[in-house]
Amino acid sequence: MDIEEHTYLRPELPRLIEQQVLDFGRIVWSDGFMPEDRYRDRMHEVSDDTTHFVRSAGSLLVSHVQVIPIELDGRDRPLVIGGVSSVMTYPPFRGEGHSSALLRRAAEHIEAKGLALGMLFCDPDTIPFYARLGWHRLEDRRVRVLEHPDDDDVVMVLGDDGLLPERISLEWSW
C-alpha cells in the first residue's frame, strides 16, 4: 500500500486519524490522559490554526506531527512560535523516515507562516533524533510549566532561542 502525506488544519483533520493519534497517546503518553482526561475522545481544541502533518496508508495512520501557534512574551516583543507536539510513528513503520519527513514539513510550515521559532518537549532519549533535524536543547530549567512545575522534560528549539526571555513560564506543555 502506498504511503500518502497530508496536511490538515484542525477543523479538517479526519475523525479516524484523530482517533488513532489519541489511541497512540493513551498508550505512549498515558500521563497526559489522567485522571480527568482518560475518557477524552477529541484532541484539545487549542487553535483552528493548529496544523496536522500526517502520513497514512489509506485510513491507517502511520505518522503524525502537529504545530500549534503559541503566543509567548519574547525578550523585547510578543512572539508567536510553533509549538510542535504529538510527534509519533506507529512501531511497525519506525525507522523508515516518516517522523523525520513530517518534522521537515513542520519546519517549512513554521518558516512559511513567519513564526518566530519552533519549540517542543521531549524525553532525553529522543534528543539525538531531533538534533539530527536541526533542533537544539534549551538550558535545563529555562522553561517552567505551571501545571507541572517539577517535570524534567527537555525543551528543544528550532531557530534563534535568543528571541526568548531568560526564563519562560508556560501554563501548559504541548
N, C-alpha and C positions, 0 to 999 in steps of 0.2 A: 504494500500500500504506500502511496506517496505521502510525504510529509508536506503539509501546507503551512504557510505563515500568514497570520492575520494581525491586524491592528484594530482595536475597538476602543471607542470612548466608553465610559462607564455605562451609560444608558443602552448601548448597543451590544454589550457583552452577552453572548448566548447563555441562557439559563443553564444548559447542560455543562458548558465549560465552567461557569461559575461554581456549580455544584462540585465538580471534580477538583477545583482549586481548594474549596472548603474541605472536601474529604481528605485531601493530602495534608492540609493544615491541621486537621484534627488528629492525625496520626503523628506527624513530624513535629509540629509546634503546639502540642496539646495544652501547654500552659497559657496560650492565647485564647483558650476556649473554656476557662474555668472561672468561677463557678457559674456566673450568670450568662455567659456566652456559650455554654456547652450545647445548647439546643439551637444555636444560631444557624439559619439556613440561607442567609444572604451575606454577601461581603459588606463591610462597613461602607456606608454612603458618605464618603469624605468629600468628594467633589465630582460634579458631572464632567470636569476636565481631566479626571483620572484616566490614564491611557493604559490599556492592557495589550501586551505583546504576547501572542500565542502561537505555538507550533502544535499542530494536531494532525492526526490521521483520521480523516472524516470527522466524526463527532468524538473521537477519543483524544483526550488531552495528552500531549507529550511533554510540553514545557510551557512555562508562564513567567512573565515579569510584568510588574505594574509600576507606573510612575505617577505619583500623586504630587500636584503642585502644593507646596507648603510655604506659608509666609513666615519669615523669621526677621528678627531685628538684626541687621548687619552691623558691621563695625562703624559705618558712618551713614547708613541709609537702610530702609527696609529692603529685604531680599525675598524673591520667590525662588525656591530651589526645587529640584526634582527629587522627591522622596521615593527611593526605589525600594520595593518590597515584593513579597510573595514570589521570590526567585526560586523556582522549583522545576525539576525534571523528574518524572516518574522513573524509578530504578531500572526498568528494562531498557530505557533509552539513554541512560547516562553514558558518558564517555564518547558521545557522537557529536558534540559541539552545539547542542540545542540551546542551552542556557547562555553560552558564550555568544552565539549569534543574536539572541534576543537582547542581551545586555549591550551589544554593539548598537542595535537598533534603538534601545533606550537612550544610549549616549547621544546618538544622532538626533533623537527627538528633543532631549534636554537642550542641545545646542540650537536646533532649529526654532524652538519655542522661546529662545532668549532667556532661559532660566539661568540663574547665577552659577549653579553647580549642581552636582548630584550628590546625594548622601544616602547611605544605607546602614543598617545594623546587621551584624553577622556574628557567628561564632568564631573563636580564634582559629579553628582548624580550616576555615574557608578563606583566611587572609591571602594565602598564595594564589588561589583561584582568581580573586578579584584583582590582586596586584598585577597579574599577567594581562589584565584587561585595562590597565592604566589607573586603577583606583589606588589611593594611599590612605594609610591609617592616621586618624587624628590621635592626638595625645590622649592617654587614659584620663578619665575624669573631666575632660574638656566639655563633654555633653552630659547634662544631668536630666534624667527623665523623671518628672514629678510623680507620675503614677507608680513608678518602680525605682525609687532612688538608690536601691542597693544592687541593682543589676549591673553586671560587669560585661555587658555586650560591647563588642568592638564597633566603633563607628568608622566607616570608610567614606572617603570623599573622592569625587571625580571633578577636578577643576581646582581653582585657586582658593584654598582654605583661608588665605589672608583676608578674604572678604568677610569672614565670620568673626564675631567678637571672641575675646579670650575665653569666656565662659558662656555656654549656651544652656538655657533652661527650656525644656520642652514639656508640654502637657502629656504627651504620649509618644511611644515609639511606633513606627510603622513597620 
